[in-house]
Amino acid sequence: MAAADDGILRLVEGWLDGVESDDRRVAAAPPDAVNTISGAERIAGPVVQAAGGISGGVHFHVAGGTDRTDPPNQLPAPREHFVDRAQDELMLDALREEGTQAPQTIVVTGLAGVGKTALTVRWLQEHRAEFPDGLLHADLKGHASGTGPRNPGSVLDHLLRSMGVTDPPAHDDERALLWRSFTHRLRLAVLADDALSAAQVRPLLPTGAGSLLVATSRNNLSGLLVDGARLHRLGPLDDTASLALLASGAGSRIGDDPEGARQVVRLCAHLPLALCLASAQLAVRPRRPVGALATALAAGKGPLHTLRVDGEPTVGAALEESYRALPDDVARAYRQLGLLPATSYDRTMLDAVLGAERTERVVRTLEENNLLEDDGPERHRFHNLVQAHARQRGETEESPESEAETVGRYVDWCLATATAAEAVLTPSHCRISRSYCQPAPPAVEFAGHVDALEWLASRRFELEAAVRYCATAGWDRACWQLVDAMWPLFLRLRPTEWWVEAHQLGWAAARRAGAALGESRMLTSGAAGLRNAGRHREAGEWFRTALHQAVRDGDARQQAQALNGLGNAHLALGELSAAEEHFSRALALRQEIGYRRGVALSRVCLGKTALRTGDPESAVGHLRRAHSELLEEADTYDAARAQAFLGRALHEAGGHEAGDEQLRQAAAEFDAAGAAHWYARTWEFLAHGARSGGERTEARRRYARARALYEPLSPADVRRIEEQMRHL
């Protein structure tokens, strides 16, 4: 551009810097300001054209500027159906610094369809009095299919024209310069909607004191945060707000079928966009039951494709746009994670599945694009609809060989980590070598019992899904070994139905794999689950089958395990003589093979039987010895069980003070170990002791404590405690 243009640009800048806030007048150019323009040159923006010199004061009145009485308000109308976001609005208020002289930037980020624009529009409209020079809206189309994202220069052209600049500069950098100068003395708000990157937003920042730019994006726009922007991450709606949004179209049908409505909300993953579309479908079909919509959403390809606008699957399309913007390596990782039978991902798992060298980049990029969420320290998760999309992309784009390799790494990680937890919690049970699909993943170390049990508890449903995947895929060795490694989970957490189902799957898998030891372990551990479920006859059948197989295979240890299990089945059925016989046979066999811990466990069972036959003195003898032997074997959990029964036996023998002491020590051990069921049961034993000692008030207090502990664990136990309390 000719030198004359630089002079003109300086003149325009000088004019803009002199704009007064009340009438936007431009001060006269200094007398010595000389600018020449050739006939071929074109000047964009507010200019004066004259054949000769210019003297005297010159005023520029930008079209719609000086004489405009109504500042622009380009924000879309607030949505008619807008449900509770009060807490989010308060957080935006907190991010906005009232009275500051600096322009501010806020980034509202979140998943596609979570309602970022709706919230921001509503909030800015509520604060419009703070921006007397206008509320501007720029749709950056960061994720628009086929058209976006918009170039910042074209957006600046729109913003300048919105403020009355009739002929903005032709070049992007000149537009940015003019925008900064133009907004220097203005107080306005700009909504930069659907931004893709910080670079797309940065040129749009107004410079006037008290001005505000709010950018909505599926990304975190980290570059703006480095520049001082504030971040608000918007999450899905809660249950109440979700149902209210659905009710805007469904009306009274929500009350007619509350469970169907809750299912629709779950299938829409609490996303406002999906809920609005579901609500609209109900509105246009007023006779359609809510449950019918829930069924339709759950069928086929689910809400990603069922919820449409003008025939297009809106929710799925929004996620597809985010996915297509990912770098190739991160997109593949996204697909791989979608294939996993998991809902949460921690760093060790990601390292095992993706490779440690990829994890950091994948997590950072997916989080930046709001496709991955924090789920606690070093843990991440997909939103439900994101996970559905990632799974679809994986099933479509990854080969069967790639899927098998990816899921195989995940199953290996589950097996290795569950085995590490098993080694900490039940070391005597952890005696079978594992076989892996890939080379064994790095060993995971747990700090202690609580750490290992917390991992199992937090991963319970992922482990369930992994077992089912292996059973369906025909990965038989992995299937039964994973069930076997989960033994401390079954023992401590007592998930009754899953305990039985898992061992049914594991037993079938071990049979197909020809793994005799696996069959035996599945039978005895699964029978314990049946006994825990109160299905004692079935448990006895499983134990008998295990006994026959152990005799066939010459496995004395498994024979003793099956005998002990049969004794417990008879004990539960009240068949005390048969129970004592089987426990005694198991004890003798375990002594013969030198299995000291097994011997102690058989003594615990004989002590329980003696209690049932009304012989507490014999029970005390068995249980004292078992408690001591288990401590020598460093089995603190089973030692605490022996101590709890010992306390009960002492109570029945008349030693109430000694019994209470033993029970309180056992309770403390269970509490420290996170053994919730046994902690509750020990308080029940304490209540029995107070009752047998005639301390009715103390017994009632202890029963109440036991009931409160059982409440989140077992309705049947709660009912039993309530029955005891009624008879006090």
Secondary structure, DSSP 4 states (H G I P E B T S, - for coil): --HHHHHHHHHHHHHHHT--TTT---PPPPTT------TT----SS----SS---S------TTTTT--S--B-PPPPPSS----HHHHHHHHHHS-TT-SS-EEEEEE--TTS-HHHHHHHHHHHTGGG-TT-EEEEE--TT-TTT-SPPHHHHHHHHHHHTT-SS--SSHHHHHHHHHHHTTT---EEEEEEE--HHHHGGG---STT-EEEEEESS--HHHHHTT-EEEE-----HHHHHHHHHHHHTTHHHH-HHHHHHHHHHTTT-HHHHHHHHHHHHH-TTS-HHHHHHHHHSTT-HHHHSEETTEEHHHHHHHHHHHTS-HHHHHHHHHHHHSS-SEEEHHHHHHHH-HHHHHHHHHHHHHTTSSEE-STTEEE--HHHHHHHHHHHHHHS-HHHHHHHHHHHHHHHHHHHHHHHHHH-TTT--S----SSSPPPPP--SSHHHHHHHHHHTHHHHHHHHHHHHHHT-HHHHHHHHHHTHHHHHHH--HHHHHHHHHHHHHHHHHHT-HHHHHHHHHHHHHHHHHTT-HHHHHHHHHHHHHHHHHHT-HHHHHHHHHHHHHHHHHTT-HHHHHHHHHHHHHHHHHHT-HHHHHHHHHHHHHHHHHTT-HHHHHHHHHHHHHHHHHTT-HHHHHHHHHHHHHHHHHTT-HHHHHHHHHHHHHHHHHHT-HHHHHHHHHHHHHHHHHTT-HHHHHHHHHHHHHHHTTT-HHHHHHHHHHHHT-
